[in-house]
Amino acid sequence: MSFVQSNYNPGLYQSLELQDSTVDADIVEETPFGCLLSTPSNVIWQMGNCFNVYTEFTVPTSCSIPNLEFIKYVENILHEPRFIIYDALEVSQKSQQVKGWKELLLSDGYKEEYDVSHCMGISPELLLSRPLQHKVTNISLDNLNECLSIDTEKGFANEEWRRIRVKKQIERNPSLIYLCWDRNGNPVARVSMFIDKDNIGFVTRLDTLPTERRKGYGRDVLQYALEDLFRTYSCKSCYLFQVDEGAQRFYENLGFEMIDSRAEHVFVKQAA
């Protein structure tokens, strides 16, 4: 078993995602049932306005189910109530706690959205580096507009909050956002990363302009970021979670190993 595999547990994604999101959320409230994130200044930001449920597989000391009174408490805080449960795929269908939460929320008018994503990990000795073919830089606030221009989710009602969030990410210490440039000096790819309290790296976002894919830009920017993560910040491992199984070969060509699959249950209140 490799280091990245032995360092993984079913609660890793939730831990990394929460640590990344709590940096920018307006309100962070720990409860016996999970962590409530609320960001009134950015109500469209889903991960900053949700309740992350703790289960026996992600936080072993938490294994209780709340009552409807607690659900109403969360609803009074969140603009659009959203409950998220992450679990290891092979155990999610057997978890009595997940079953209990599901029954509770469905009975109160919530709709379940279910998805599966896959964890991949890498360590310094696994990284398959090659000479970079393109220029890659760590960005500053001077590059904010260039960074936003590579946002593949443009066009949704999220332009202002994304600008605010990316600006905050750039202002972090350390700032782990990198840009890849074409030969004409245009930004064509970017990667955003995060280092948790245990010095574990987390790839939060990788974007390449649709017209510039399969040209090596994505590989170069991610390789550069990983080398910086391992060399400058002495991280021993780095993880990412991807939904598209077709991307697996891309990451494997850099040295990432497939580790696990996780179930994601998102419960959203249906309109009356």
Backbone torsions as a table, in degrees:
resi	resn	phi	psi	omega
1	MET	NA	130.7	-178.9
2	SER	-76.8	168.6	-179.7
3	PHE	-61.4	-42.8	-177.3
4	VAL	-66.5	-30.3	177.8
5	GLN	-74.3	-41.5	-179.1
6	SER	-70.7	-22.6	-178.2
7	ASN	-87.9	-1.5	-176.4
8	TYR	-92.6	145.8	170.4
9	ASN	-146.2	160.2	-175.5
10	PRO	-58.0	-23.5	-178.4
11	GLY	-89.9	2.6	-173.9
12	LEU	-62.9	-45.8	-177.4
13	TYR	-60.7	-46.6	-179.1
14	GLN	-60.5	-41.0	179.3
15	SER	-62.9	-46.8	-179.4
16	LEU	-65.8	-45.4	-178.9
17	GLU	-62.6	-43.0	-179.9
18	LEU	-65.4	-43.5	179.8
19	GLN	-62.9	-37.8	178.4
20	ASP	-68.0	-44.8	-176.0
21	SER	-73.3	-36.0	-176.3
22	THR	-66.8	-19.8	177.5
23	VAL	-61.4	-37.3	-173.6
24	ASP	-108.0	-10.9	179.7
25	ALA	-68.2	146.0	178.4
26	ASP	-71.7	-40.5	-175.7
27	ILE	-130.5	130.6	176.3
28	VAL	-127.1	118.5	-177.6
29	GLU	-126.9	116.6	175.0
30	GLU	-82.4	133.4	177.7
31	THR	-129.2	169.1	177.4
32	PRO	-63.2	-17.5	-174.8
33	PHE	-104.1	-14.2	-177.6
34	GLY	161.4	-167.2	-176.7
35	CYS	-115.3	127.2	-179.7
36	LEU	-99.8	122.8	175.9
37	LEU	-112.2	129.7	179.2
38	SER	-136.3	132.2	-179.4
39	THR	-134.5	80.5	-179.6
40	PRO	-57.0	-27.7	179.7
41	SER	-73.5	-12.0	-178.0
42	ASN	-147.6	68.7	-172.2
43	VAL	-68.6	-16.4	-179.5
44	ILE	-79.9	-20.8	-179.0
45	TRP	-71.9	104.0	-172.1
46	GLN	-63.8	-45.0	-177.4
47	MET	-71.3	-16.5	176.5
48	GLY	-94.8	0.7	-179.9
49	ASN	-140.0	75.3	-176.7
50	CYS	-162.0	168.4	174.3
51	PHE	-113.5	118.1	178.8
52	ASN	-91.1	112.8	-176.1
53	VAL	-78.3	134.6	172.1
54	TYR	-90.8	136.6	177.0
55	THR	-122.4	172.7	-179.1
56	GLU	-65.3	-14.7	-179.1
57	PHE	-95.7	-22.5	179.6
58	THR	-100.0	-38.3	176.2
59	VAL	-133.8	91.3	-171.0
60	PRO	-53.8	-26.8	-178.0
61	THR	-79.6	-8.4	-178.6
62	SER	-109.1	115.9	-177.7
63	CYS	-146.9	25.3	-179.1
64	SER	-107.1	160.7	179.2
65	ILE	-112.4	132.7	179.9
66	PRO	-77.4	178.8	173.7
67	ASN	-105.2	177.4	-177.8
68	LEU	-63.8	-25.6	178.4
69	GLU	-61.2	-39.3	178.0
70	PHE	-69.1	-39.4	177.5
71	ILE	-58.8	-42.2	179.1
72	LYS	-65.3	-35.0	177.7
73	TYR	-60.8	-44.9	178.4
74	VAL	-65.0	-41.4	-178.8
75	GLU	-62.8	-30.7	179.6
76	ASN	-72.7	-16.2	-179.0
77	ILE	-98.3	-41.3	-175.1
78	LEU	-87.2	138.4	178.5
79	HIS	-65.4	-44.9	175.3
80	GLU	-128.0	96.2	-174.3
81	PRO	-53.9	132.1	-178.0
82	ARG	-147.0	123.2	177.3
83	PHE	-112.1	133.3	-176.8
84	ILE	-123.2	131.5	176.2
85	ILE	-124.0	122.0	173.8
86	TYR	-105.5	140.1	179.6
87	ASP	-154.4	156.3	173.3
88	ALA	-63.9	134.8	-171.5
89	LEU	-58.0	-42.4	-174.1
90	GLU	-72.5	-13.0	-178.4
91	VAL	-111.7	-14.3	-172.1
92	SER	-61.6	-36.0	-178.1
93	GLN	-78.7	-9.0	179.2
94	LYS	-104.1	-9.8	-174.4
95	SER	-74.4	119.4	176.5
96	GLN	-68.2	-28.8	179.5
97	GLN	-70.2	-44.2	176.6
98	VAL	-61.4	-41.1	178.3
99	LYS	-60.9	-42.6	-179.8
100	GLY	-65.0	-43.6	177.4
101	TRP	-62.4	-42.9	-178.3
102	LYS	-61.5	-46.8	179.8
103	GLU	-61.8	-41.2	-179.1
104	LEU	-63.4	-48.4	-175.5
105	LEU	-72.4	-39.0	177.9
106	LEU	-64.4	-35.6	179.2
107	SER	-68.9	-19.0	-178.3
108	ASP	-102.6	16.5	173.6
109	GLY	91.0	17.1	177.7
110	TYR	-89.5	152.5	175.8
111	LYS	-111.9	136.1	-178.7
112	GLU	-93.5	133.0	170.8
113	GLU	-113.4	124.2	-173.5
114	TYR	-117.4	136.5	177.9
115	ASP	-147.1	166.3	178.4
116	VAL	-129.3	135.1	174.1
117	SER	-130.6	167.6	-170.3
118	HIS	-125.5	131.4	-179.6
119	CYS	-89.3	131.3	173.6
120	MET	-126.4	146.5	-177.8
121	GLY	-136.6	159.7	-179.6
122	ILE	-149.0	150.2	175.9
123	SER	-129.3	167.4	-176.3
124	PRO	-54.3	-39.2	-177.0
125	GLU	-73.9	-15.3	179.2
126	LEU	-91.6	-17.8	-174.5
127	LEU	-65.4	123.8	-179.2
128	LEU	-98.2	82.4	-177.3
129	SER	-78.1	154.0	173.8
130	ARG	-144.7	163.0	177.5
131	PRO	-58.8	132.2	179.8
132	LEU	-67.8	140.5	179.7
133	GLN	-96.0	-13.5	-174.5
134	HIS	-138.4	160.8	179.2
135	LYS	-73.8	132.5	176.5
136	VAL	-130.0	136.8	179.7
137	THR	-136.5	154.3	168.3
138	ASN	-81.9	134.1	-170.5
139	ILE	-91.5	161.2	173.2
140	SER	-123.1	-179.9	179.3
141	LEU	-61.6	-23.5	177.5
142	ASP	-64.0	-20.2	-178.2
143	ASN	-101.9	14.7	-175.1
144	LEU	-57.7	-47.6	-178.2
145	ASN	-65.5	-38.0	177.3
146	GLU	-63.5	-40.2	179.2
147	CYS	-63.4	-44.0	-178.9
148	LEU	-69.4	-25.4	-178.8
149	SER	-68.6	-14.6	-179.0
150	ILE	-102.4	19.5	-179.2
151	ASP	-81.4	112.9	-178.1
152	THR	-75.2	-6.6	177.9
153	GLU	-100.2	15.7	178.3
154	LYS	-59.3	152.2	177.9
155	GLY	102.7	-15.8	176.1
156	PHE	-88.1	170.4	-178.3
157	ALA	-80.1	56.8	-175.8
158	ASN	-138.5	14.8	-172.7
159	GLU	-60.5	-47.1	-174.7
160	GLU	-70.3	-44.2	-179.1
161	TRP	-67.3	-32.8	178.6
162	ARG	-67.8	-37.6	176.6
163	ARG	-61.3	-44.7	-179.6
164	ILE	-63.4	-44.8	-176.7
165	ARG	-67.2	-44.6	179.8
166	VAL	-64.7	-37.6	177.4
167	LYS	-60.5	-43.3	178.6
168	LYS	-64.3	-37.9	179.2
169	GLN	-65.1	-39.3	179.0
170	ILE	-65.7	-34.6	-177.5
171	GLU	-79.0	-8.6	178.3
172	ARG	-64.1	158.7	173.8
173	ASN	-123.4	104.7	5.5
174	PRO	-86.2	156.9	172.2
175	SER	-91.8	120.5	-175.3
176	LEU	-118.5	57.4	174.0
177	ILE	-119.9	130.8	-174.8
178	TYR	-126.6	145.6	178.0
179	LEU	-118.2	143.4	172.2
180	CYS	-110.8	137.0	-173.5
181	TRP	-117.5	145.8	174.9
182	ASP	-83.4	-179.4	-174.7
183	ARG	-69.4	-14.4	177.8
184	ASN	-95.1	5.5	178.1
185	GLY	82.3	20.8	178.6
186	ASN	-100.2	136.8	177.4
187	PRO	-71.5	132.2	-176.1
188	VAL	-127.6	-15.0	180.0
189	ALA	-152.9	153.2	177.6
190	ARG	-148.2	155.1	172.7
191	VAL	-136.7	141.0	176.0
192	SER	-117.0	137.4	-178.5
193	MET	-133.8	168.7	-176.9
194	PHE	-147.9	143.7	176.4
195	ILE	-114.5	125.4	-176.1
196	ASP	-86.9	-178.6	-175.1
197	LYS	-65.4	-20.6	178.2
198	ASP	-97.9	14.1	179.6
199	ASN	63.1	37.9	174.1
200	ILE	-101.7	133.4	179.2
201	GLY	-84.4	152.0	-177.2
202	PHE	-143.2	119.1	175.5
203	VAL	-82.6	110.5	-176.5
204	THR	-91.1	-23.3	-177.3
205	ARG	-163.4	137.6	173.3
206	LEU	-136.9	121.0	-177.7
207	ASP	-129.8	139.3	169.1
208	THR	-131.6	137.3	177.6
209	LEU	-55.0	135.8	-176.9
210	PRO	-53.2	-35.3	-178.5
211	THR	-76.8	-10.1	-175.0
212	GLU	-115.6	13.6	-178.9
213	ARG	-76.9	158.1	-178.9
214	ARG	64.4	29.4	176.8
215	LYS	-119.8	4.9	176.6
216	GLY	92.8	-2.0	-178.5
217	TYR	-67.2	-44.1	-179.0
218	GLY	-62.5	-42.7	178.7
219	ARG	-62.5	-45.6	-177.0
220	ASP	-63.0	-44.7	-176.7
221	VAL	-68.5	-36.3	179.3
222	LEU	-72.8	-40.6	177.8
223	GLN	-61.0	-46.0	-179.9
224	TYR	-59.9	-44.0	-179.3
225	ALA	-63.8	-42.3	179.4
226	LEU	-65.3	-42.4	178.6
227	GLU	-61.6	-39.4	178.1
228	ASP	-66.8	-40.7	179.9
229	LEU	-60.9	-45.9	-177.0
230	PHE	-76.5	-37.9	-174.7
231	ARG	-82.6	-50.2	-173.6
232	THR	-80.1	-38.3	-173.7
233	TYR	-108.7	3.0	173.8
234	SER	55.9	32.4	175.8
235	CYS	-69.7	141.9	-178.6
236	LYS	-92.8	-17.0	180.0
237	SER	-159.1	161.8	178.3
238	CYS	-145.9	142.7	-175.9
239	TYR	-129.2	156.9	171.5
240	LEU	-145.6	157.8	178.6
241	PHE	-126.4	122.3	-177.3
242	GLN	-127.4	144.8	-178.7
243	VAL	-90.6	-34.8	-175.6
244	ASP	-82.0	107.7	-180.0
245	GLU	-64.2	-21.5	178.3
246	GLY	-66.4	-20.7	179.0
247	ALA	-80.6	-8.8	-175.7
248	GLN	-57.2	-45.1	-177.9
249	ARG	-63.2	-38.2	178.5
250	PHE	-57.2	-48.2	-178.3
251	TYR	-71.5	-36.9	178.2
252	GLU	-62.4	-33.0	179.2
253	ASN	-67.3	-16.7	174.8
254	LEU	-93.1	-13.7	179.6
255	GLY	115.8	-0.6	179.0
256	PHE	-66.3	145.0	174.9
257	GLU	-109.4	139.2	172.2
258	MET	-73.2	130.1	-174.4
259	ILE	-115.1	-47.9	-172.7
260	ASP	-162.7	166.2	172.2
261	SER	-119.6	146.5	-178.7
262	ARG	-126.8	149.4	175.5
263	ALA	-93.7	141.1	177.9
264	GLU	-125.6	115.6	176.9
265	HIS	-106.9	118.7	177.1
266	VAL	-116.3	125.0	-179.2
267	PHE	-112.4	121.1	-177.1
268	VAL	-120.2	136.6	180.0
269	LYS	-68.9	128.3	178.0
270	GLN	-78.7	146.2	179.4
271	ALA	-63.9	142.3	-178.3
272	ALA	-69.9	NA	NA
